[in-house]
Amino acid sequence: MWFLQTDILLLMLVCSLCAGAALRIAGKWNRQGALWKLMPLLDLGVIWYVSEKLAVFYAGFTIVTFAFTWWLSRVKRGRRLWFALLCLGCLVPLVYSRAAGFWTALPMCGLTMVGIAYNMLKAIDALYYVYYTEEKVPFLTYANYLLFFPVLTAGPVFRYRDFAAMTPRPVGLEEVTYAVKRIVRGLFSKVVLSALAADFLNMLALQAPRIYFSALIPVVSYLVLFFDMAGYASIAIGMGALMGVSVPENFKKPWKAASFTQFWRNWHVTVSDWIREHVYVLFGGRRLSRWQNAGVAMVVMMVMSLWHGFSWLFVADGLFLGALLAVENLLGLTTVGRRANRYYRGARCLVTNYLFALNSLIFTLSTAQIAAVLGGFFKL
């Protein structure tokens, strides 16, 4: 994670401040839009400082996927087939990098693909934009959208239509104050709270499996994951604010969700929304029965799990999360009315978040440790 390396963090802060100041000055001569289009040079410069190989990879990925959007905007015959093939083409680096984790004989040619899981989503979203609007994508706008350095490695994930319509707002004292607060909050969450929770989790995992340890471990695991990911998102939002850019929120008090349908609208929001929108639309949107919605929920959760990694553990994770969403759809439990009893609502929130906490173990513990924790539920 870039934000944990002091030199890279300082470079990104300086670049964000300089970009914000330059855009403010350019705005006085109505040149803000023109300067904004040159931001890909700054983006690539930051990436180059981090890793030359990473910069080479993203330069190539940007050019190739832009060519995909250009071709889709021009092709007339077999447009639907081309759309599907080009979306699959955007998936190739992610699939290859995941496969290389299993088969080390696969050559990586010295390249690194940090953040490809997120940027693949953005490239496909641009293809969706072109396919459904039949509008062309300007190269500089697309390059800035794909390479925008505050969100490159772990999101939040912009929609292309939102990013393309954006003109950075003037940054004043109020915006800088807000940005600093978000960055400090994010660093505290990621560096202090997540680290403390991780240390406590490791201590618990070393204990002999017992039901009380097994019951507590998922809660601590949940906190490790939340403080880490929410902290990262908060730093990215703060850096964007220094440049006058509204980076979308990624976490919206998920502990208040009384169902998994609501939970995924509040946890890792931009990724959850992307997968729901881009997969769900293929099945006809809202014109589905409960059983069809349940089936789509299984597919969406499986896609989301495999997006994190290719393994049988993630397949099982996808089945677990998909089953929870499917049951909610079949039983009509996707929402809780505003007039519902507060104790009932509280119990639903507790159950929803605890079940997700069990799921979070896949990201914080080894397979052997997960097996020990689950086995501990049967030991007094």
N, C-alpha and C positions, 0 to 999 in steps of 0.2 A: 504494500500500500504506500503510495507516494507521500501521503500526508504524515507518515511516521518518520520520514527522512528529513532532517532539519534543513539541509541545503536545498532540497527540492521544494519543501514547504515555503522557505523564504523566497525562492525564485518565483514560485507561483503567486505568492502574495505581492511581490514587487511588480510582476507582470500584470496582475489584476489591477493594482493601483494605477500603474502607468497607462494601461489601456483605458480605464475609466476617465482619467484626467485628459488623455488625448481625445477621446470621444466627446467629452464636455467642451473642450476648446474648439474641436471641429464643428460642433453643433452651432456655434456662434456665426459660422460662415455657411451654414446649411450644407456642410460636407460630412456630416455624421454618417449618413448612409454609405457614402463612398469609402470612408475609412473602415467602417464595419466589415465591408466586403474584403478588406485586406487582412482581416484577423487570422485567416488560415496560416499566414506566414509566422505570426506569433505562436499559434498553436503548434506548428511543426517545430519551431525553435525550441519550445519547452520540451516537447517529446524527444527531440534530438539530444538535448542536454541529459535527459534521463537515460536514453538508450538509442544509439545510432541505428541499431538493427530494428528497434521498434518503430523508429521514424520511417525507415525504408519500407517496412511492412505496411504501415498505415498510409503512406504516400501511394503505394501500389494498390492497396485495398480501396482507397478513395477514388483513384482513377478508374479502376475496373468497375466498381459498382456505379459510378457516375455514368460510365458507358452503358451499363444496363438500363439506367433510367432514360438515357438519350435514345437508345434503340426502341424501348417500349413506347416512347412518345411518338415514334415515327412509323412503327410497324402497323399495318392494317389487317392483313390476313393472319389468321391463327393467333390473334392477340391474346386470347385467354391462355392458350398453350404456352406462348412465350412468357406471359406473366408468371405462370407456375414454374417454368424452367429457370427464369432469372431469379426468382425467390429462392429456389433450391441452390442456385449458384452462389448466393450470398451466404448460404449455410456451410459451404465447403470448408472455409478456414476453421470454423468452430468444430465441425465433425472431425476434420483432420487432426486438429490439436488435441481433441479428446481421445481419438484413436491412438495418437502417439504416446499418450499416457499409459496405454496398455501394451502396445507393441513398440518397444523402444527401437526396433530396427528401422522404423519409418523415419526417413531423413527430415529434419526441420530446416536444413540449409542455413543454420545459424540464426534464423529469425525467431523473434519472440512475438507473441500475440496477446499480450496483456490487455484485458478489457474487450476482447473480441466478442464475448457473449453479449455484451451490451450494445456494441456498435453494429453487430450483425442485425439486431432488432431495429436499429435506426435505418440501416440501409434498406431493409425490407419495407419499413414504413414509408420510405420515399417512393418505393415501387408501387405500393398501394395508392399513394397520393396520385402518381402519374396515371395509373390504370383507371382510377375512378373519376378523376377530374379531366384527364387528357391534356393536362397542362405540362409545359416543359419545365425542367429544373435547372436554374442557372448554376454553372459550375462553382463559382466562388461562394454562393450561398450554400450549396451542398457541401463543399469542403469545410466551411466553417461549422456547419451543422454536425458533421461527422467527427471533426477533430477538436471541437470546443474543449479545451484542456481541463477545466474544473470538473467535468463529468465523464472524462474519457474512460477511466478504469473501472468505475462501479456505479455509474449513473448519478442522479436520476436520469431517466430516458426521456428526451424530448420527442414530441410528435413533430414531423417535418412541417406540417401546415402551421403549427404554432411558432416554430422557430423562424420559418421564412417570413411570417408576418410581423416579426419582432424588429423594432428599432430601439436600441438601448436608450433608456431614459437618462437625463442629466443626473449626475451623482453629486449630491450635496452633503452637508454635515449629518443630516438625519439618516441618509442612506448609508454613510460610512459607519455611523454609530450602530445601526442595525446589523450591518455586515460583520463588524468586529464582535458583536455579541453572539452572532450565530457561529462564527469561527471558534471563539473561545469556548462556547457551549459544546460545540462538536468535538474539539480537542479534549475537553474534560471528559466527555462521554466515552470517547474512543480510547484515550491514553490512560485515564484513571479508573473510571467506573467499569469499563469492560475488562481491563486488566485485573482489577480486584476480584470481580466476579469469576474470571477465568481461574485465578489462583484458588478461590474457594471451591470451584467446581473440581479442579484437579485433586484437591484435598479430599473431597467427598468420594471421588471415584476410586481412591486408594483404600477406602474403608471396606470391610467385609460386607457383602451384599445383605441388606436387611430392608424390610419394608419401609421404615421411616427414612432411610437414606435414599432409597429408590423413589419415594414420593417427593423428596426435596430436590433431588438432582435435576429433574426436568425444569423446575422453576428457575434454578440458578442458570441452567443452560439457556433458557429463554432470555434471561437478563444479559448474558454474555453476547448473544446474537443481536439483541435489540440495541444495546449500548454501542456495539461495534458498527452496525449498519446505519443506525440513526445518526451516530456521530459523524460518520463519513458523509452522509447526505447533508448534514447541517453545515459542514465545512464547505462543501461544493456550493450550497445555496449562498453562503456568505461571500465566497469568492465571486460568484456570479453577480451578487449585489454590488460589489465594488466596481464592477464593469457596467452597471446599470441594466443587468440582465436578470429577469425573473426566472430562476430555476425552479421547476415544480417541486412541491413537497413530496416526500417519499414515505413519510410515516405520520399518521393522523390519529393518535391515541387508540391503537388497536385493542387495548385492554377493555375498551368500552363496547366492543363488538359482541352482540348476543347471538350471532350465528356465523358460520364460516363464509357465507355469502357476503355479510357485512365486513367480516374480518379482512378479506382480500381486497376490500376497497380502502382499507386503512393501513395495511402492512405492505411495504415495498410497492407502493401504489402504482408507480409508473410502469413497472414490469408486469404486475398483475393486470392492470388495465390493458397493456399492450397484448398480452397473451389472450385475454378474454375477448378483446375486440377483433384481433386478427384471425383467431381460430373460430370464434363464435360466428362471425359474419359468413364463414364458409358453409354454415349449416342453416342459413336462412334467418338469422337474427331472432326476433321475438316470436316468430310464427311456429313455435314448437310446443308440443305437449309436455306434460310433466315427465313422462318416460323419456322423451327425446332430450329434454333439458338435462335429465340425470345422466344420459349417455354422453352428451356433450361435456358435462362436468367432469366425467371420467377422463375424456380425451384431453381436456384443457389441463387438468392436474398432472396427467402423465407427461404432457409436453413441458410443463413447468418444471417437473422434477428432472427430466432428462436434460433440460436446458442447464441445470446445475452440474450434471455429470453423467457419464455413461457407465452404469454398473447395475448389478441386480439389486443392490441396496436402494438405489434411486428408483428402480422399477417398483419395488415394494412400497417405497415412500409415495410414489404417484398413485398406486392402488389405494393406499390408506387415505390420502387426502381426497382422492376422487370419490371414494366410497362415502366419506363424510358429507361432501357436497351433494352427491346423488341422493342420499337418504333425506337430506334437508329438502331437496326439490320434490321428492316423492311424497313426503309427509307434510308439505306446505309450511316448513319451519324456517324459510329463508329470511323472514323479518319478524320483529316483535313490535306489536302496536305501542303507540305512545302511552296509551292508558293501561298498559299491562302492569300488574303488581310489581313493585320495585324489587321485592324479594325474588320473584320469578325471573325478572330481568337480570338481577345480580347473579343468580344461580346459572343462568344461561351464559352470561359473560365468563363466569368462572370455568365452566365446563369447556367452552370454546377455546379459551386461552390455554387451559391445561392440556387439552388434546394437541394443540399446536406446539406446546412446550415439549411434549413427547416427540413430536416430529423434529424439533430443533436438535435433538440428540445426534442426528445424522451429520450435523455440521460441527459439533463440538467434541464428540467422543469417537474413539475407534470402534470398529465392529465388535471386537471382544468386549469392550467396556459397555457398549449398548446392550449386548446379550446379558452381561452381568447385572445391569440395572433392571432390565425387564425380569430377569430371574429373581431379583431381590424382592419383587412385589409378592412373591409366594413364600417368603421367609420372614418369620417374626423375629 
